[in-house]
Amino acid sequence: MSLSSPAEPSGPGDANADVAALTYEQAREELVGVVQRLEAGQVPLEEALALWERGEALAARCQSWLDDARARLAAVAEHDDPS
């Protein structure tokens, strides 16, 4: 069984539009890298802002996957316990 989630809408020209196609694992792995780069403090301000925005999009994608998984688990639990 594979987990799938619908693509999230993004505005035209959105630099982070590709985030909607990432799996949870891909988004989480990239988010870890973004955080590490930001924590290192070695990127220019403009790049840091772009990384921050990318990190926000990645975190939202991960949260979307987790919310969907939680809802699916709740539906299964509800189905298994008809009381």
C-alpha positions as CSV (number, residue, x, y, z in Angstrom):
1,M,0.0,0.0,0.0
2,S,1.5,3.3,-0.9
3,L,0.7,6.6,0.7
4,S,-0.3,9.3,-1.7
5,S,-1.4,12.8,-1.1
6,P,-2.9,15.3,-3.6
7,A,-0.6,18.0,-4.9
8,E,-1.0,21.2,-3.0
9,P,-1.8,24.3,-5.0
10,S,0.9,26.8,-5.7
11,G,0.9,30.2,-7.4
12,P,2.2,30.8,-10.8
13,G,6.0,31.1,-10.9
14,D,6.2,29.6,-7.4
15,A,9.9,28.7,-6.9
16,N,8.8,25.9,-4.5
17,A,6.0,24.4,-6.7
18,D,8.0,21.2,-7.0
19,V,7.6,20.6,-3.2
20,A,4.0,19.4,-3.8
21,A,5.3,16.4,-5.7
22,L,7.8,15.2,-3.0
23,T,7.2,12.2,-0.8
24,Y,7.3,12.6,2.9
25,E,10.8,11.2,3.1
26,Q,12.1,13.4,0.3
27,A,10.6,16.5,1.8
28,R,11.9,15.7,5.3
29,E,15.4,14.9,4.0
30,E,15.6,18.2,2.1
31,L,14.2,20.1,5.1
32,V,17.0,18.7,7.3
33,G,19.5,20.0,4.7
34,V,17.9,23.4,4.6
35,V,18.0,23.7,8.4
36,Q,21.6,22.7,8.5
37,R,22.6,25.3,5.9
38,L,20.6,28.0,7.7
39,E,22.1,27.1,11.1
40,A,25.6,27.2,9.6
41,G,25.0,30.9,8.8
42,Q,27.3,30.9,5.8
43,V,24.8,31.9,3.1
44,P,24.1,35.4,1.9
45,L,20.9,37.1,3.1
46,E,19.0,36.7,-0.2
47,E,19.9,33.0,-0.3
48,A,19.0,32.6,3.4
49,L,15.5,34.1,2.7
50,A,15.0,31.7,-0.2
51,L,16.1,28.8,1.9
52,W,13.7,29.9,4.7
53,E,10.8,30.0,2.2
54,R,11.8,26.6,0.9
55,G,12.0,25.2,4.4
56,E,8.5,26.6,5.2
57,A,7.2,24.9,2.0
58,L,8.9,21.6,2.9
59,A,7.6,21.7,6.5
60,A,4.1,22.3,5.2
61,R,4.4,19.4,2.9
62,C,5.6,17.1,5.7
63,Q,2.7,18.3,7.9
64,S,0.3,17.6,5.0
65,W,1.5,14.0,4.7
66,L,1.3,13.5,8.5
67,D,-2.2,14.9,8.7
68,D,-3.3,12.7,5.8
69,A,-1.8,9.6,7.4
70,R,-3.4,10.5,10.8
71,A,-6.8,10.9,9.1
72,R,-6.4,7.5,7.3
73,L,-5.4,5.8,10.5
74,A,-8.4,7.3,12.3
75,A,-10.7,6.1,9.5
76,V,-9.2,2.6,9.8
77,A,-9.6,2.6,13.6
78,E,-13.2,3.8,13.3
79,H,-13.9,1.1,10.7
80,D,-12.4,-1.6,13.0
81,D,-14.4,-0.4,16.1
82,P,-18.0,0.0,15.0
83,S,-19.2,0.8,18.6
